[in-house]
Amino acid sequence: MTGNRQTDDDDRAAFREAMQDSDIRPVHHDRADTGRMPRRSELRHRREAAASNGNTTTATSSRTSDGRVDPVRPSEALMFALSDLPHRTLSQLKRGAIAWQAGLDLHGYDLERARAELEAFLHEARANRARCVLIVHGKAWSGAARYPVIKSHVNAWLRELPEVLAFCSAQDRDGGTGAVYVLLRRTREDYATP
């Protein structure tokens, strides 16, 4: 039995020696990465990057990322709000009590076309001074992905856009978890009296 213990000690010593010359460092915590949502500072950075990219005039430029997104389940309710949005406003949005003035249906679009349509739609909605819009993203799986791709990307894209104050899954009458109400930031012109 002491022979096994000596072998274990020799193995540990050899392992430590091998690790000493590598780039591998010990982990000093026991917290796992649970796929948490980005911190507010990360979201702020994404929004600033999206806003700065929005100043370009090329037709192929996009204000949203096209990288990996966290998948969401088909029946998962989506929700996002800036921290300074009044709770009452968010509550009204979730209840569907804020009337939406325009809608966009992304069914049948591929990912790149959906992104272009979403950005153009939100730009036009703001130009028309819309306060709340409805985006139908669906919740079907597409292609080889085992999650609703358009829904997952819409969830990520809307968080990056500076004109979006909040969004949440719609009431059943407006599409349920296959659609979102989007509350848009008002411009100074919106407050001016005609």
N, C-alpha and C positions, 0 to 999 in steps of 0.2 A: 504494500500500500504506500510505503514511503517512496518507492520508485516512481509511481504515478504522480505523486506530488512534486518530485524533483523534475519530471518531464514537463509538468504544467508550468513550473517556475521558469524552466529553460525556454519554453515556448513563449511565455509572456515577455521575458527579457529580449528574445529575438524579435518579437513583434514590436516592442517599444523602440528598439534600435532601428528597425526598418522604417518606422513612422517618423523618427527624429529627422531624417533627411528628406522627407516628403513635404508637400504643401498641405497635407491634411492636419487639421488642428482639432483638439478635443472639444466636444460640445459641453458647455457648463450649465445647461438648463434642461428641463424635462418637458418643455412645451412643444407641441407639434404644430405644424402649419396646417390649420384647418380650412384653408381656402377662404379666409376672411375677406371681407370687402376692403378696398384700399382706404387708408386713413384720409381724413379731410385734407391734410396737406398734399397728399398724392392726388386727390381729386382736383384740388385747386390748381396744381401744376398741370394736370391734363387739360383743365378748362382754359388756362392761360395759353397753353400750346395750341389748343384748338382755335382760340380767338385770334392768335397771331397768324395762324395759317389761313384764317378766314379773310385776311386782308389781301390775299393774292387774287389775281384776276384770271388765272388760267382756268380753262374749263375742266381740266383733269384734276385740279387740286381739290382736296377734301379736308373738311375741318374735323373729321372723326378718325380715330385709329382703325386700322384694318387688321390688327394683330389678334392674338389669342384672347378670347373672352371666357368668363366663367359660365358654364352651361347652367341653364335653369330648367326646372321640370315643367312639363306641359301645363299642369294644374297650379303651379306656383304663382301666387299673387306678387306682383312687382310693386315696389314703392321706393321713392326717393324724394327728398326735400332738402333744400338748403337750410342750414341751421337757424337762420334768422327769419324763416317763414313763420308767420303766426300759426299757432296750433289750430285755431278756428278755421283758417283758410284751408289748411291741409285736410281737416275733418270734412269741410264742405266738398272738397275735390273728391275725397274717397266715397262720399255718399252720392256723388253725381249731381250735387246741388248747384254746381257751376255749369251753366249751359255752354256747350261747345259750339263754336261758330263754323268750323270746317273739319273735314275728315279725310283720312288717307287710308286706303286699303293696300297692303303690301303682299297680299296673296298672289302667288305665281311668279314673283320676282326672284331673280338670283340675288346673291348677297351684294354684289357691286351695284346693281341697278336699284336695289332696295335702299342702299345708303344714299345714292344720288337723289332718288325720289324723296327720301325723308328730309335731306338737307334743303332741297329746293322748296319742298312743301312748307317747312318751318320758316324759311326766308320769306316766302310769299305771305304766309299767315301773319308774320310780324309786320310786313309792309301794309297789310290790310287791317292792322291794329286788332287782330284776334287776341283774346285773352286766354282762351282755353280751346284746345283742339283734341280730336280723337284720332288715334293711330291704331289701325287694326293690323296686328303683326301675325296673327294666327298662332297655333301651338302644335302644328304637325311636325313630325321629324322629317328632315329632308336629306336625301342622299345617304351616304354611309354613316352620317352622324347619328348618335343615339340620343339626341336631344333636339329641341326645336331651335334651329340655327338662327332664323330671322328674329324670333323672340329674344334669344340670348344676346344677339348683337344690338337690337334696339335698346335693350336694358343698359348695355354699356355705352352706346352712342349718346343717348339722351343725357347721361350723367356728365358727359364731356362738353356739351354745348352750353355756352355762357348765357344764351337766351332762355334756357329752361330753368324755371324756379322749382318745379316739382313735377312728378308724374306718379300715377298709381294705376293698378289694374281697374278696368271699368266695371260698372254694374252689369249684371247679367243681360239687361235689356239692350246694352250697347256693345256686347261681345265678351263680357266676363274676363277671364284670364287670357283671352285671345286678343285683347285690346288694352290700350292705356289712355287715360285722360292726361293731357300735358298742359301744365300751367306755364304760360310764357311771361317773360319779363316785359314790363311796359316801358316804352320809350318816353322821353320828356314830352314829345309831341302828343302822346296819348292823354296827357294831363291838361293840355292846353284846351281852352274852350273855343269852339268854332265861331 
